[in-house]
Amino acid sequence: MLYKRHPMVIDTNRVFKLYDLPYVQQLENDYDEFIDVNQHSLALYNLIDNILEIRDAIIIRRCQLQRYYNNTKIF
């Protein structure tokens, strides 16, 4: 039984097309909170790998966007 409403399911390929940094940060927070609360249930239903893969893609995209925005501010 999952205790928190699940975050929006996103294809990992679509994650890398996102350019709105606050939206990506909110998505990352939603996935982190969902994983923290439901870790054991997700492992039981063999869903943990899929959710972690999406969350990792979101983290990578957030870092890419932060570097991009930091570099544009410098120049």
Buried (B, 14 or more C-beta within 10 A) or exposed (E): EEEEEEBEEBEBEEBEEBEEBEEBBEBBEBBBEBBEEBEEEBEEEEBBEEBBEBBBBBBEBBEBBEEEEEEEEEE
